[in-house]
Amino acid sequence: MKKYFTFLLALALCSASYAQTGYRIGAKVENFTLKNAQNQAVELSSFNDAKVLVVVFTSVTCPYSRLYEGRLQSLAQTYAGKGVRFAYVSTTIGLEEGGEAPKAQPDRPSSQTAPYLTDESQQLSKQFGATKAPEVFVLQNASDGFYLRYKGAIDDNPQAENYVKERYLAGALDALLAGRSVATAERRATGCLIKRF
């Protein structure tokens, strides 16, 4: 009985530590460098002109990412004049064959001005604790760096934009731009599981 209890306790601790990987709300985000579609290095510090940065982990092959493409573009356009910038990070999802690194999206709409970055070793998705595509991380710019203020879902209805009742990402952006904290800073994202190499 004692061995069984010890096993369950060890299993629970392992599960808890795995579930809590990545940045927690309020954590300072370390600088990172990824390559864009033109193979140029882009650092987190290159977004220092933004009040808020939305990092979107996504995948060109994930149906959920495609469903959110238009919504994310609309949000980026709506908030661009308010000091909010978006950066897309290409990840590999679990359904994709092989272990190749994700490629930058080749067919971004010409109206899309946000950089599309490649997380070759999935290091950034591990650093952030991203598990789904799409999944957003909202970073607020402070004098000494960026801090995580919201992570998770974009809204409450991936399948049908017309039936969205709660717009989590828009709500988080509105709160931060108004100088308030985000009421619910974490929402479970719905999407394709990110593959771990």
Beta strands, then each sheet from edge to edge (+ up, - down):
strand 1: 28-29
strand 2: 33-36
strand 3: 41-43
strand 4: 52-58
strand 5: 84-90
strand 6: 116-118
strand 7: 132-133
strand 8: 135-142
strand 9: 145-152
strand 10: 186-187
strand 11: 192-193
sheet 1: 1+ 9- 8+ 4- 5- 6- 2+ 3-
sheet 2: 1+ 9- 10-
sheet 3: 7+ 11-
end
